[in-house]
Amino acid sequence: MDRTALAEFLRARREHLRPEDVGLPPGVRRRAPGLRREEVASLAAMSTDYYTRLEQRRGPQPSVQMLASLARALRLTDQERDYLFRAAGHGLPARIGDGAHVAPALLRVLDRLQDTPALILSNLGEALVQNDLAKALFGDRTAFTGLDRYDAYRWFTRPAEREKYPADDRDRQGRALVSALRVAYGAMGAKSRAGELVAALRKRSPEFAEIWDRHEVAKRFADHKTLVHPEVGPIELDCQVLYTEDEAQALLVLTAAPRTEAEEQLRLLAVLGPAAA
């Protein structure tokens, strides 16, 4: 671990960013350029003291998970993330399908979406980042661990997961999840995380195994769906998807048609907040 290189790199990247670059309000005039240490710490879900010690060359070696959080908070490119890992004394993280590093370009778009639900997904259907309205609509899907992090796994192993969709749309949604997983499986291979997920689902769910054996392959770029919220009821939304160039991650944006009941329901969700779902 090169403490000096790590500290100087963190400080330089922090000073390079502005609050609006990471979705924060500009606030009052600042005496120093860039983000404050406490802002980076909050974005990376760590204590300010821990982050401060890293910048002062006296912190412990950060874990891989902590470095991934810092890379996301500081909006690092793949090359910058590699440098961060090397400076911290770790091997380079995987580039494809690892789900740890969110594409900075997608994050910049997400930061600007405050009035409509939006979230970033890995190619395996793992929620990586959600804005507050997406948390209010879906609950905090980033809080799951293990195989439960993946939408398809929860769909076929947790019956309550389907309650967010009307009964007559659940078959279509299940098939869509499997066909998207088939795309990822084809790209990543049987010995990848996708292969592990498929093997686990085939053991747990005969329904999944039956759909999987149909060999349907598809990704959805746009959709119209109804989502059922426990407090505001069914909400009709249009869904648009923006993929990264390698299609490893996607930004999912849900919007309501102007002057509709759904638009009013989203405004109510904004008031209820993330804890309501």
BALOBA-1460 file (C-alpha; in Angstrom, 3 decimals):
// residues 277
<rec num="1" residu="m" x="0.000" y="0.000" z="0.000"/>
<rec num="2" residu="d" x="1.387" y="3.376" z="-1.042"/>
<rec num="3" residu="r" x="-0.133" y="5.708" z="1.574"/>
<rec num="4" residu="t" x="1.271" y="8.858" z="-0.018"/>
<rec num="5" residu="a" x="0.006" y="8.033" z="-3.500"/>
<rec num="6" residu="l" x="-3.386" y="7.056" z="-2.119"/>
<rec num="7" residu="a" x="-3.726" y="10.218" z="-0.020"/>
<rec num="8" residu="e" x="-2.644" y="12.559" z="-2.795"/>
<rec num="9" residu="f" x="-4.901" y="10.897" z="-5.334"/>
<rec num="10" residu="l" x="-7.947" y="11.061" z="-3.073"/>
<rec num="11" residu="r" x="-7.306" y="14.712" z="-2.284"/>
<rec num="12" residu="a" x="-6.803" y="15.631" z="-5.949"/>
<rec num="13" residu="r" x="-9.996" y="13.899" z="-7.060"/>
<rec num="14" residu="r" x="-11.988" y="15.436" z="-4.206"/>
<rec num="15" residu="e" x="-10.778" y="18.940" z="-5.047"/>
<rec num="16" residu="h" x="-11.555" y="18.394" z="-8.728"/>
<rec num="17" residu="l" x="-15.264" y="17.759" z="-8.116"/>
<rec num="18" residu="r" x="-17.987" y="20.309" z="-7.468"/>
<rec num="19" residu="p" x="-21.152" y="19.613" z="-5.456"/>
<rec num="20" residu="e" x="-23.318" y="19.767" z="-8.575"/>
<rec num="21" residu="d" x="-21.126" y="17.054" z="-10.163"/>
<rec num="22" residu="v" x="-22.384" y="14.548" z="-7.597"/>
<rec num="23" residu="g" x="-25.967" y="15.707" z="-7.219"/>
<rec num="24" residu="l" x="-25.429" y="17.979" z="-4.214"/>
<rec num="25" residu="p" x="-26.681" y="21.580" z="-3.986"/>
<rec num="26" residu="p" x="-23.924" y="24.195" z="-4.454"/>
<rec num="27" residu="g" x="-24.635" y="25.748" z="-1.051"/>
<rec num="28" residu="v" x="-22.801" y="28.771" z="0.263"/>
<rec num="29" residu="r" x="-19.516" y="29.995" z="-1.170"/>
<rec num="30" residu="r" x="-16.643" y="27.694" z="-0.258"/>
<rec num="31" residu="r" x="-13.224" y="28.727" z="0.953"/>
<rec num="32" residu="a" x="-11.546" y="25.745" z="-0.715"/>
<rec num="33" residu="p" x="-12.202" y="24.172" z="-4.123"/>
<rec num="34" residu="g" x="-13.976" y="20.885" z="-4.554"/>
<rec num="35" residu="l" x="-15.998" y="18.735" z="-2.201"/>
<rec num="36" residu="r" x="-15.572" y="18.728" z="1.541"/>
<rec num="37" residu="r" x="-14.206" y="15.606" z="3.198"/>
<rec num="38" residu="e" x="-17.468" y="15.003" z="5.003"/>
<rec num="39" residu="e" x="-19.326" y="15.109" z="1.680"/>
<rec num="40" residu="v" x="-17.091" y="12.447" z="0.152"/>
<rec num="41" residu="a" x="-17.418" y="10.346" z="3.285"/>
<rec num="42" residu="s" x="-21.203" y="10.589" z="3.162"/>
<rec num="43" residu="l" x="-21.324" y="9.675" z="-0.524"/>
<rec num="44" residu="a" x="-19.083" y="6.669" z="0.162"/>
<rec num="45" residu="a" x="-21.073" y="5.590" z="3.260"/>
<rec num="46" residu="m" x="-18.102" y="5.850" z="5.624"/>
<rec num="47" residu="s" x="-17.237" y="8.012" z="8.600"/>
<rec num="48" residu="t" x="-15.595" y="11.388" z="8.050"/>
<rec num="49" residu="d" x="-12.842" y="10.395" z="10.477"/>
<rec num="50" residu="y" x="-12.013" y="7.277" z="8.448"/>
<rec num="51" residu="y" x="-11.831" y="9.214" z="5.190"/>
<rec num="52" residu="t" x="-9.794" y="12.010" z="6.788"/>
<rec num="53" residu="r" x="-7.217" y="9.519" z="8.006"/>
<rec num="54" residu="l" x="-6.825" y="8.157" z="4.480"/>
<rec num="55" residu="e" x="-6.085" y="11.654" z="3.156"/>
<rec num="56" residu="q" x="-3.637" y="12.213" z="6.023"/>
<rec num="57" residu="r" x="-1.661" y="9.051" z="5.199"/>
<rec num="58" residu="r" x="-2.453" y="7.391" z="8.511"/>
<rec num="59" residu="g" x="-5.474" y="5.236" z="7.817"/>
<rec num="60" residu="p" x="-5.615" y="1.429" z="7.629"/>
<rec num="61" residu="q" x="-5.586" y="-0.360" z="4.297"/>
<rec num="62" residu="p" x="-9.074" y="0.122" z="2.811"/>
<rec num="63" residu="s" x="-11.002" y="-3.005" z="1.892"/>
<rec num="64" residu="v" x="-12.019" y="-3.741" z="-1.690"/>
<rec num="65" residu="q" x="-15.601" y="-2.820" z="-0.778"/>
<rec num="66" residu="m" x="-14.481" y="0.497" z="0.695"/>
<rec num="67" residu="l" x="-12.446" y="1.312" z="-2.406"/>
<rec num="68" residu="a" x="-15.421" y="0.524" z="-4.623"/>
<rec num="69" residu="s" x="-17.523" y="2.955" z="-2.595"/>
<rec num="70" residu="l" x="-14.846" y="5.643" z="-2.880"/>
<rec num="71" residu="a" x="-14.529" y="5.106" z="-6.627"/>
<rec num="72" residu="r" x="-18.273" y="5.572" z="-6.975"/>
<rec num="73" residu="a" x="-18.384" y="8.639" z="-4.701"/>
<rec num="74" residu="l" x="-15.532" y="10.325" z="-6.571"/>
<rec num="75" residu="r" x="-16.975" y="9.427" z="-9.998"/>
<rec num="76" residu="l" x="-13.769" y="7.688" z="-11.086"/>
<rec num="77" residu="t" x="-13.238" y="6.314" z="-14.571"/>
<rec num="78" residu="d" x="-12.156" y="2.685" z="-14.984"/>
<rec num="79" residu="q" x="-8.512" y="3.768" z="-15.299"/>
<rec num="80" residu="e" x="-8.731" y="5.966" z="-12.202"/>
<rec num="81" residu="r" x="-10.377" y="3.152" z="-10.278"/>
<rec num="82" residu="d" x="-7.517" y="0.808" z="-11.263"/>
<rec num="83" residu="y" x="-5.008" y="3.377" z="-9.978"/>
<rec num="84" residu="l" x="-6.917" y="3.687" z="-6.703"/>
<rec num="85" residu="f" x="-6.852" y="-0.078" z="-6.159"/>
<rec num="86" residu="r" x="-3.137" y="-0.293" z="-6.950"/>
<rec num="87" residu="a" x="-2.281" y="2.588" z="-4.611"/>
<rec num="88" residu="a" x="-4.218" y="0.848" z="-1.846"/>
<rec num="89" residu="g" x="-2.279" y="-2.369" z="-2.379"/>
<rec num="90" residu="h" x="-5.013" y="-4.441" z="-4.014"/>
<rec num="91" residu="g" x="-5.189" y="-6.288" z="-7.313"/>
<rec num="92" residu="l" x="-7.199" y="-4.824" z="-10.143"/>
<rec num="93" residu="p" x="-10.957" y="-5.407" z="-9.976"/>
<rec num="94" residu="a" x="-12.801" y="-7.148" z="-12.781"/>
<rec num="95" residu="r" x="-14.043" y="-4.889" z="-15.555"/>
<rec num="96" residu="i" x="-17.037" y="-6.834" z="-16.849"/>
<rec num="97" residu="g" x="-20.096" y="-7.790" z="-14.851"/>
<rec num="98" residu="d" x="-18.543" y="-7.172" z="-11.446"/>
<rec num="99" residu="g" x="-21.275" y="-4.739" z="-10.386"/>
<rec num="100" residu="a" x="-18.926" y="-2.873" z="-8.065"/>
<rec num="101" residu="h" x="-18.121" y="0.216" z="-10.108"/>
<rec num="102" residu="v" x="-20.918" y="2.328" z="-11.526"/>
<rec num="103" residu="a" x="-20.279" y="3.985" z="-14.874"/>
<rec num="104" residu="p" x="-19.614" y="7.710" z="-14.184"/>
<rec num="105" residu="a" x="-21.638" y="8.776" z="-17.237"/>
<rec num="106" residu="l" x="-24.746" y="7.018" z="-15.896"/>
<rec num="107" residu="l" x="-24.165" y="8.496" z="-12.441"/>
<rec num="108" residu="r" x="-24.050" y="12.006" z="-13.887"/>
<rec num="109" residu="v" x="-27.437" y="11.482" z="-15.488"/>
<rec num="110" residu="l" x="-28.869" y="9.922" z="-12.319"/>
<rec num="111" residu="d" x="-27.632" y="12.859" z="-10.236"/>
<rec num="112" residu="r" x="-29.833" y="15.177" z="-12.292"/>
<rec num="113" residu="l" x="-33.012" y="13.101" z="-12.010"/>
<rec num="114" residu="q" x="-34.711" y="14.325" z="-8.879"/>
<rec num="115" residu="d" x="-38.392" y="14.335" z="-9.849"/>
<rec num="116" residu="t" x="-38.768" y="10.847" z="-11.337"/>
<rec num="117" residu="p" x="-37.738" y="7.350" z="-10.172"/>
<rec num="118" residu="a" x="-34.386" y="6.223" z="-11.572"/>
<rec num="119" residu="l" x="-31.882" y="3.499" z="-10.747"/>
<rec num="120" residu="i" x="-28.743" y="1.937" z="-12.196"/>
<rec num="121" residu="l" x="-28.681" y="-1.832" z="-12.685"/>
<rec num="122" residu="s" x="-25.926" y="-4.299" z="-13.510"/>
<rec num="123" residu="n" x="-26.434" y="-6.645" z="-16.450"/>
<rec num="124" residu="l" x="-27.543" y="-9.274" z="-13.910"/>
<rec num="125" residu="g" x="-30.358" y="-7.097" z="-12.601"/>
<rec num="126" residu="e" x="-28.525" y="-5.948" z="-9.472"/>
<rec num="127" residu="a" x="-29.523" y="-2.491" z="-8.223"/>
<rec num="128" residu="l" x="-26.302" y="-0.497" z="-7.836"/>
<rec num="129" residu="v" x="-27.653" y="2.992" z="-7.134"/>
<rec num="130" residu="q" x="-31.180" y="4.402" z="-6.663"/>
<rec num="131" residu="n" x="-32.448" y="7.929" z="-6.275"/>
<rec num="132" residu="d" x="-34.882" y="8.713" z="-3.466"/>
<rec num="133" residu="l" x="-38.005" y="8.346" z="-5.611"/>
<rec num="134" residu="a" x="-36.869" y="4.906" z="-6.791"/>
<rec num="135" residu="k" x="-36.404" y="3.899" z="-3.156"/>
<rec num="136" residu="a" x="-39.881" y="5.195" z="-2.363"/>
<rec num="137" residu="l" x="-41.304" y="3.188" z="-5.266"/>
<rec num="138" residu="f" x="-39.343" y="-0.076" z="-4.957"/>
<rec num="139" residu="g" x="-37.803" y="0.050" z="-1.499"/>
<rec num="140" residu="d" x="-34.020" y="0.066" z="-1.079"/>
<rec num="141" residu="r" x="-32.961" y="-2.671" z="-3.469"/>
<rec num="142" residu="t" x="-29.255" y="-1.945" z="-2.855"/>
<rec num="143" residu="a" x="-29.568" y="-3.236" z="0.722"/>
<rec num="144" residu="f" x="-29.878" y="-6.910" z="-0.241"/>
<rec num="145" residu="t" x="-26.886" y="-9.249" z="0.115"/>
<rec num="146" residu="g" x="-25.757" y="-12.442" z="-1.579"/>
<rec num="147" residu="l" x="-27.901" y="-13.829" z="-4.377"/>
<rec num="148" residu="d" x="-30.842" y="-11.773" z="-3.110"/>
<rec num="149" residu="r" x="-29.189" y="-8.742" z="-4.714"/>
<rec num="150" residu="y" x="-30.392" y="-9.972" z="-8.109"/>
<rec num="151" residu="d" x="-33.923" y="-9.214" z="-9.275"/>
<rec num="152" residu="a" x="-34.409" y="-12.595" z="-10.940"/>
<rec num="153" residu="y" x="-33.350" y="-14.511" z="-7.834"/>
<rec num="154" residu="r" x="-35.780" y="-12.643" z="-5.587"/>
<rec num="155" residu="w" x="-38.563" y="-12.970" z="-8.153"/>
<rec num="156" residu="f" x="-38.389" y="-16.766" z="-8.199"/>
<rec num="157" residu="t" x="-37.557" y="-17.340" z="-4.515"/>
<rec num="158" residu="r" x="-39.502" y="-14.599" z="-2.683"/>
<rec num="159" residu="p" x="-43.257" y="-14.633" z="-3.464"/>
<rec num="160" residu="a" x="-43.718" y="-11.161" z="-1.947"/>
<rec num="161" residu="e" x="-41.458" y="-9.707" z="-4.658"/>
<rec num="162" residu="r" x="-44.251" y="-10.169" z="-7.202"/>
<rec num="163" residu="e" x="-46.727" y="-8.060" z="-5.274"/>
<rec num="164" residu="k" x="-45.300" y="-4.920" z="-6.902"/>
<rec num="165" residu="y" x="-46.877" y="-6.051" z="-10.192"/>
<rec num="166" residu="p" x="-50.544" y="-6.713" z="-11.069"/>
<rec num="167" residu="a" x="-51.396" y="-10.407" z="-11.134"/>
<rec num="168" residu="d" x="-52.063" y="-10.405" z="-14.881"/>
<rec num="169" residu="d" x="-48.597" y="-8.987" z="-15.643"/>
<rec num="170" residu="r" x="-46.469" y="-11.279" z="-13.494"/>
<rec num="171" residu="d" x="-45.944" y="-13.968" z="-16.109"/>
<rec num="172" residu="r" x="-44.613" y="-11.392" z="-18.589"/>
<rec num="173" residu="q" x="-42.336" y="-9.856" z="-15.975"/>
<rec num="174" residu="g" x="-40.892" y="-13.248" z="-14.993"/>
<rec num="175" residu="r" x="-40.161" y="-14.139" z="-18.611"/>
<rec num="176" residu="a" x="-38.535" y="-10.737" z="-19.182"/>
<rec num="177" residu="l" x="-36.203" y="-11.252" z="-16.207"/>
<rec num="178" residu="v" x="-35.177" y="-14.696" z="-17.477"/>
<rec num="179" residu="s" x="-34.617" y="-13.548" z="-21.059"/>
<rec num="180" residu="a" x="-32.406" y="-10.661" z="-19.848"/>
<rec num="181" residu="l" x="-30.448" y="-13.084" z="-17.650"/>
<rec num="182" residu="r" x="-29.981" y="-15.289" z="-20.712"/>
<rec num="183" residu="v" x="-28.331" y="-12.316" z="-22.478"/>
<rec num="184" residu="a" x="-25.903" y="-11.834" z="-19.567"/>
<rec num="185" residu="y" x="-25.222" y="-15.570" z="-19.360"/>
<rec num="186" residu="g" x="-24.320" y="-15.654" z="-23.042"/>
<rec num="187" residu="a" x="-21.889" y="-12.759" z="-22.616"/>
<rec num="188" residu="m" x="-20.295" y="-13.873" z="-19.338"/>
<rec num="189" residu="g" x="-20.290" y="-17.679" z="-19.635"/>
<rec num="190" residu="a" x="-21.270" y="-20.622" z="-17.448"/>
<rec num="191" residu="k" x="-18.371" y="-20.150" z="-15.004"/>
<rec num="192" residu="s" x="-19.240" y="-16.534" z="-14.248"/>
<rec num="193" residu="r" x="-21.503" y="-14.902" z="-11.669"/>
<rec num="194" residu="a" x="-24.294" y="-15.294" z="-14.220"/>
<rec num="195" residu="g" x="-23.671" y="-19.043" z="-14.336"/>
<rec num="196" residu="e" x="-23.737" y="-19.227" z="-10.548"/>
<rec num="197" residu="l" x="-27.049" y="-17.382" z="-10.489"/>
<rec num="198" residu="v" x="-28.602" y="-19.635" z="-13.114"/>
<rec num="199" residu="a" x="-27.440" y="-22.801" z="-11.331"/>
<rec num="200" residu="a" x="-28.856" y="-21.592" z="-8.020"/>
<rec num="201" residu="l" x="-32.192" y="-20.695" z="-9.586"/>
<rec num="202" residu="r" x="-32.520" y="-24.004" z="-11.407"/>
<rec num="203" residu="k" x="-32.151" y="-25.776" z="-8.062"/>
<rec num="204" residu="r" x="-34.551" y="-23.487" z="-6.192"/>
<rec num="205" residu="s" x="-37.291" y="-22.860" z="-8.740"/>
<rec num="206" residu="p" x="-38.922" y="-25.325" z="-11.159"/>
<rec num="207" residu="e" x="-40.747" y="-22.337" z="-12.664"/>
<rec num="208" residu="f" x="-37.420" y="-20.667" z="-13.478"/>
<rec num="209" residu="a" x="-36.021" y="-23.903" z="-14.931"/>
<rec num="210" residu="e" x="-39.054" y="-24.266" z="-17.224"/>
<rec num="211" residu="i" x="-38.748" y="-20.684" z="-18.523"/>
<rec num="212" residu="w" x="-34.962" y="-20.942" z="-18.824"/>
<rec num="213" residu="d" x="-35.286" y="-24.002" z="-21.031"/>
<rec num="214" residu="r" x="-37.309" y="-21.969" z="-23.539"/>
<rec num="215" residu="h" x="-34.058" y="-20.183" z="-24.490"/>
<rec num="216" residu="e" x="-35.718" y="-16.803" z="-24.887"/>
<rec num="217" residu="v" x="-33.120" y="-14.032" z="-25.314"/>
<rec num="218" residu="a" x="-34.099" y="-10.374" z="-25.122"/>
<rec num="219" residu="k" x="-33.410" y="-7.019" z="-23.503"/>
<rec num="220" residu="r" x="-36.088" y="-4.396" z="-23.034"/>
<rec num="221" residu="f" x="-35.237" y="-0.848" z="-24.057"/>
<rec num="222" residu="a" x="-38.675" y="0.608" z="-23.401"/>
<rec num="223" residu="d" x="-41.817" y="-0.559" z="-21.661"/>
<rec num="224" residu="h" x="-45.128" y="0.588" z="-20.202"/>
<rec num="225" residu="k" x="-45.877" y="-0.978" z="-16.868"/>
<rec num="226" residu="t" x="-48.093" y="-0.755" z="-13.842"/>
<rec num="227" residu="l" x="-46.410" y="-0.916" z="-10.436"/>
<rec num="228" residu="v" x="-48.391" y="-1.480" z="-7.266"/>
<rec num="229" residu="h" x="-47.347" y="0.628" z="-4.274"/>
<rec num="230" residu="p" x="-48.757" y="-0.316" z="-0.845"/>
<rec num="231" residu="e" x="-49.762" y="3.264" z="-0.005"/>
<rec num="232" residu="v" x="-50.587" y="5.026" z="-3.274"/>
<rec num="233" residu="g" x="-51.910" y="2.038" z="-5.230"/>
<rec num="234" residu="p" x="-51.280" y="1.077" z="-8.881"/>
<rec num="235" residu="i" x="-49.095" y="3.558" z="-10.796"/>
<rec num="236" residu="e" x="-48.887" y="3.511" z="-14.598"/>
<rec num="237" residu="l" x="-45.393" y="4.469" z="-15.747"/>
<rec num="238" residu="d" x="-43.316" y="4.520" z="-18.905"/>
<rec num="239" residu="c" x="-39.925" y="2.870" z="-18.555"/>
<rec num="240" residu="q" x="-36.869" y="3.845" z="-20.606"/>
<rec num="241" residu="v" x="-33.460" y="2.177" z="-20.416"/>
<rec num="242" residu="l" x="-30.068" y="3.693" z="-21.248"/>
<rec num="243" residu="y" x="-27.186" y="1.199" z="-21.532"/>
<rec num="244" residu="t" x="-23.454" y="1.744" z="-21.269"/>
<rec num="245" residu="e" x="-21.461" y="1.020" z="-24.417"/>
<rec num="246" residu="d" x="-20.560" y="-2.500" z="-23.232"/>
<rec num="247" residu="e" x="-24.142" y="-3.062" z="-21.978"/>
<rec num="248" residu="a" x="-22.792" y="-4.092" z="-18.571"/>
<rec num="249" residu="q" x="-24.929" y="-1.481" z="-16.793"/>
<rec num="250" residu="a" x="-28.185" y="0.309" z="-17.478"/>
<rec num="251" residu="l" x="-29.946" y="3.413" z="-16.244"/>
<rec num="252" residu="l" x="-33.657" y="2.715" z="-15.753"/>
<rec num="253" residu="v" x="-35.906" y="5.788" z="-15.730"/>
<rec num="254" residu="l" x="-39.632" y="5.656" z="-14.972"/>
<rec num="255" residu="t" x="-41.811" y="8.596" z="-15.950"/>
<rec num="256" residu="a" x="-45.493" y="9.464" z="-15.740"/>
<rec num="257" residu="a" x="-47.420" y="11.044" z="-18.584"/>
<rec num="258" residu="p" x="-48.108" y="14.750" z="-17.960"/>
<rec num="259" residu="r" x="-51.333" y="15.708" z="-16.152"/>
<rec num="260" residu="t" x="-52.198" y="12.132" z="-15.211"/>
<rec num="261" residu="e" x="-53.041" y="10.440" z="-11.936"/>
<rec num="262" residu="a" x="-49.622" y="8.758" z="-12.066"/>
<rec num="263" residu="e" x="-47.914" y="12.153" z="-12.058"/>
<rec num="264" residu="e" x="-49.808" y="13.069" z="-8.883"/>
<rec num="265" residu="q" x="-48.921" y="9.705" z="-7.342"/>
<rec num="266" residu="l" x="-45.216" y="10.325" z="-7.924"/>
<rec num="267" residu="r" x="-45.535" y="13.711" z="-6.226"/>
<rec num="268" residu="l" x="-47.132" y="11.952" z="-3.250"/>
<rec num="269" residu="l" x="-44.301" y="9.398" z="-3.179"/>
<rec num="270" residu="a" x="-41.808" y="12.268" z="-3.032"/>
<rec num="271" residu="v" x="-43.569" y="13.515" z="0.099"/>
<rec num="272" residu="l" x="-43.817" y="10.057" z="1.685"/>
<rec num="273" residu="g" x="-40.116" y="9.466" z="1.103"/>
<rec num="274" residu="p" x="-37.914" y="6.361" z="0.780"/>
<rec num="275" residu="a" x="-39.047" y="4.825" z="4.047"/>
<rec num="276" residu="a" x="-42.617" y="4.501" z="2.788"/>
<rec num="277" residu="a" x="-42.092" y="1.600" z="0.395"/>
